[in-house]
């Protein structure tokens, strides 16, 4: 007895949320790299202003140097970098921006370990600079 032909399965895709659509749009036009570069600049300003405030007002430095602020910042930077660099790599296939971004994030993570040794500010500034360069190259390659 011959069996009835099986219906072909249709590919079902869930509709994208508005947030996902916005992230794809930003990533495709280099907007996410622009945002990440701006946030890197804010991070650098935060480091410098914190050091100055710490020197001038010892009690104010505690708020700016609270370790959780830096951990959250690293988390946000890591997520933005992952989205921007992976989506950029999928478009332009250049490894340099992705590599620089990874090195920048790694240097920033390493700098967090120097919290009690005084090298955190310098390490973070170096990491932010490398990360920003990666975002800049990624943005140029996508555009």
Secondary structure by P-SEA (a helix, b strand, c coil): cccccccccccccccccaaaaaaaaaaaaaaaaaaaaaaaaaaaaaaaaaaaaaaccaaaaaaaacaaaaaaaaaaaaaaaaaaaaaaaaacccaaaaaaaaaaaaaaaaaaaaccccaaaaaaaaaaaaaaaaaaaaaaaac
